Amino acid sequence: MNNRELISFLVEEIIKKLNMKNKLALVIFTGSEMYSNKIYEYIKDLKNEYNLKVFLSHSFENSFDHNNIKDILEIDKIFLNSEINNSSALLKDVDTIIIPTLSINSLTKISLGIRDSSVSDVCSNAILKNIPMTVLEEGCEASNISLNVNVNYRNMISKNIETLKAFGVNFVSINKGFVSPKEEPVSGNGQLYSNVSLDSKVNESISNNNSPNVISTNVLTRSQILDSVYSGENTILVSKKTKITFLARDTAKELGVEIKCI
């Protein structure tokens, strides 16, 4: 690459960065208890690509000090549910929506089209307007629900997740590294699972393959256990330094997944 090509390349990259920085992401925290420092770090990293508008739901606002959240995320302003008169105004100029923490309550309302809260109203409007939406699995209560609960209830929650996916909502895991929010318009072309329970999908996957899955992250979570099971792997290899959550251990035990330290 000669000097002229190098300069041209650098100019193009700078323009890309400037254009990306002009994009606006609405970050919605709901009352899910599945928050973590890793999720906060992910949101901070988003500032390299987007201008952020952070909104706290009523439940989240009542559970956490919003000034502390501002300090953690290193931002100047947070929009509080108690201060919002017109929730649809939150969508003004928004290019994408990121939901770091999604409660089962909000998930269910959005999937059923119930718009009696600011969060469900904003998300429903976003889906109708084809605004891209991304949910972090690590902060989604429904993705981490215990397998000890009523199986029919668990399958109902699973179908609610599939409904959102069918609407075009993107579910991503940040355990695999930084993931940029989905930028394509919501297509709504996904397919719902019909008459197929979570348990039948799990049992089918377990019987298909016995190859081990190597986990290189510092923490082993329930969602990673399920990812392995869906891939047909019933043995997981982890480092001795890897921390295993209680929910991950319970899930592995219930599904017959063996966790080995290497």
C-alpha positions in Angstrom: 0.0 0.0 0.0 1.5 3.3 -1.1 1.2 6.6 0.8 -1.8 7.8 -1.3 -3.7 4.6 -0.7 -2.8 4.7 3.0 -4.1 8.3 3.3 -7.3 7.4 1.4 -7.9 4.4 3.7 -7.4 6.4 6.8 -9.7 9.1 5.6 -12.4 6.5 4.9 -12.0 5.0 8.3 -12.2 8.4 10.0 -15.4 9.2 8.1 -16.9 5.9 9.1 -16.1 6.7 12.8 -17.6 10.1 12.5 -20.7 8.8 10.9 -21.1 6.1 13.5 -20.6 8.5 16.3 -23.5 10.5 15.0 -25.8 7.5 15.4 -28.0 7.4 18.5 -28.6 4.3 20.6 -31.4 4.2 23.2 -30.3 2.0 26.1 -33.2 0.7 28.2 -32.6 -0.8 31.6 -35.6 -2.7 33.0 -36.1 -4.3 36.4 -34.2 -7.5 35.7 -31.8 -8.6 38.4 -29.5 -10.0 35.8 -27.1 -7.0 35.9 -23.3 -7.2 36.1 -20.2 -5.2 35.7 -19.6 -6.9 32.4 -22.9 -5.5 31.1 -22.0 -2.0 32.3 -18.6 -2.3 30.5 -20.4 -3.3 27.3 -22.5 -0.2 27.5 -19.5 2.0 28.1 -17.8 0.4 25.0 -20.8 1.4 22.9 -19.8 5.0 23.4 -17.1 4.4 20.9 -19.7 3.8 18.2 -22.8 5.6 19.3 -24.2 8.6 21.2 -26.2 7.1 24.1 -29.6 7.9 25.5 -30.0 5.9 28.7 -33.5 5.2 30.0 -34.4 3.5 33.4 -37.7 1.8 33.8 -39.9 2.4 36.9 -38.7 -0.8 38.5 -35.0 -0.2 37.8 -35.3 3.4 38.9 -36.7 2.4 42.3 -34.0 -0.3 42.8 -30.8 1.6 41.9 -29.3 5.0 42.4 -29.5 6.7 39.0 -26.6 9.0 39.9 -24.5 5.9 40.6 -25.5 4.5 37.2 -24.4 7.8 35.6 -21.0 7.5 37.3 -20.6 3.9 36.3 -21.4 4.5 32.6 -19.6 7.9 32.7 -22.5 9.8 31.1 -24.0 13.2 31.9 -27.7 12.5 31.7 -30.2 9.6 32.3 -33.8 9.6 31.5 -36.0 8.4 34.3 -39.4 6.8 34.0 -40.8 9.1 36.6 -39.9 12.1 34.5 -41.2 10.9 31.2 -44.6 12.3 30.1 -44.5 11.0 26.5 -42.6 7.7 26.2 -42.8 7.9 22.4 -40.5 11.0 22.5 -37.7 8.7 23.7 -37.5 7.3 20.1 -36.8 10.6 18.5 -33.7 10.3 16.2 -32.9 6.9 17.7 -31.1 4.5 15.3 -31.0 1.4 17.4 -32.2 0.1 20.8 -30.1 -1.9 23.2 -31.7 -3.6 26.2 -29.0 -4.7 28.6 -31.4 -6.0 31.3 -34.8 -7.4 30.3 -37.3 -8.6 33.0 -39.7 -11.4 32.4 -42.5 -8.8 33.0 -41.3 -6.5 30.2 -40.5 -9.5 27.9 -44.1 -10.8 28.3 -45.7 -7.5 27.7 -43.7 -6.7 24.6 -44.3 -10.2 23.1 -48.1 -9.9 23.7 -48.3 -6.3 22.5 -49.4 -5.0 26.0 -48.4 -1.3 26.1 -49.3 -0.2 29.7 -45.7 0.8 30.7 -43.1 3.1 29.2 -40.8 0.3 28.3 -43.4 -1.9 26.6 -44.8 1.2 24.8 -41.4 2.3 23.5 -40.4 -1.2 22.4 -43.7 -1.8 20.7 -43.4 1.5 18.8 -39.8 0.6 17.9 -40.9 -2.8 16.5 -43.8 -1.1 14.5 -41.3 1.4 13.1 -38.7 -1.3 12.3 -36.1 0.2 14.6 -33.4 -2.4 15.2 -33.4 -3.8 18.8 -30.8 -5.9 20.6 -31.2 -7.7 23.9 -28.2 -9.0 25.9 -28.8 -12.6 26.9 -26.7 -12.1 30.1 -29.2 -9.5 31.3 -32.4 -11.3 30.2 -34.2 -13.0 33.1 -36.1 -15.3 30.7 -32.8 -16.6 29.2 -31.6 -17.5 32.7 -34.8 -18.9 34.2 -34.3 -21.9 36.5 -35.2 -25.3 35.1 -36.7 -26.1 38.4 -39.8 -24.0 37.7 -43.0 -25.4 36.2 -42.2 -26.8 32.8 -45.3 -25.3 31.1 -44.5 -21.9 32.5 -40.9 -22.2 31.3 -42.0 -23.2 27.8 -44.4 -20.2 27.8 -41.5 -17.9 28.6 -39.3 -19.6 25.9 -42.1 -19.0 23.3 -42.2 -15.3 24.3 -38.5 -15.0 23.5 -39.1 -16.7 20.2 -42.0 -14.3 19.5 -39.6 -11.3 20.0 -37.1 -13.0 17.7 -39.9 -13.4 15.1 -40.5 -9.7 15.4 -36.9 -9.2 14.5 -35.4 -8.5 18.0 -31.8 -9.7 18.1 -30.5 -11.6 21.2 -26.8 -11.6 21.6 -24.3 -12.9 24.2 -21.4 -10.7 25.2 -19.6 -13.7 26.8 -18.2 -14.2 23.3 -16.7 -10.7 23.2 -17.9 -7.3 22.1 -20.9 -7.5 19.8 -22.2 -4.4 17.9 -25.9 -3.9 18.0 -27.9 -5.2 15.1 -28.1 -2.3 12.5 -30.4 -3.9 9.9 -34.1 -2.9 10.0 -36.3 -5.3 11.9 -37.7 -7.7 9.3 -40.2 -9.6 11.3 -39.6 -12.7 9.1 -38.6 -15.0 12.0 -40.5 -18.2 12.6 -42.1 -19.0 15.9 -41.7 -22.5 17.5 -45.0 -24.2 17.2 -45.8 -27.2 19.4 -42.1 -27.8 20.2 -41.2 -27.4 23.8 -37.8 -26.3 25.2 -37.4 -29.8 26.8 -38.0 -31.7 23.6 -35.4 -29.5 21.8 -32.9 -30.0 24.7 -33.4 -33.8 24.8 -33.0 -34.1 21.0 -29.8 -32.1 21.1 -28.3 -34.1 23.9 -28.9 -37.4 22.1 -27.3 -36.2 18.8 -23.7 -35.6 19.9 -21.3 -36.3 22.7 -18.4 -34.0 21.6 -17.0 -31.7 24.3 -17.4 -27.9 24.2 -14.5 -25.8 25.4 -15.4 -22.7 27.3 -12.7 -20.0 27.4 -14.5 -17.3 29.4 -13.9 -16.5 33.0 -17.5 -17.3 34.0 -19.6 -20.2 33.0 -23.3 -19.2 32.8 -26.6 -21.0 32.3 -27.0 -19.6 28.8 -23.6 -21.2 27.8 -24.9 -24.5 29.2 -28.0 -24.2 27.0 -25.9 -23.1 24.0 -23.8 -26.3 24.3 -26.9 -28.5 24.7 -28.6 -27.0 21.7 -25.4 -27.7 19.7 -25.6 -31.3 20.8 -22.6 -31.2 23.2 -23.2 -32.7 26.7 -19.6 -32.3 28.0 -18.2 -28.8 28.7 -14.4 -28.2 29.3 -13.5 -25.2 31.5 -10.3 -23.8 33.0 -9.7 -24.4 36.7 -9.9 -20.6 37.1 -13.4 -20.4 35.5 -16.1 -19.5 37.9 -19.3 -21.5 37.5 -22.6 -19.9 38.6 -25.0 -21.8 40.8 -27.6 -21.6 38.1 -25.2 -23.0 35.6 -24.4 -26.0 37.9 -28.1 -26.6 38.5 -28.9 -26.5 34.8 -26.0 -28.8 33.9 -27.1 -31.3 36.5 -30.7 -31.3 35.4 -29.8 -31.7 31.7 -27.1 -34.3 32.3 -24.3 -32.1 31.1 -20.8 -32.9 32.5 -18.5 -30.0 33.4 -14.8 -30.9 33.4 -11.8 -28.8 34.5 -8.8 -28.9 32.3 
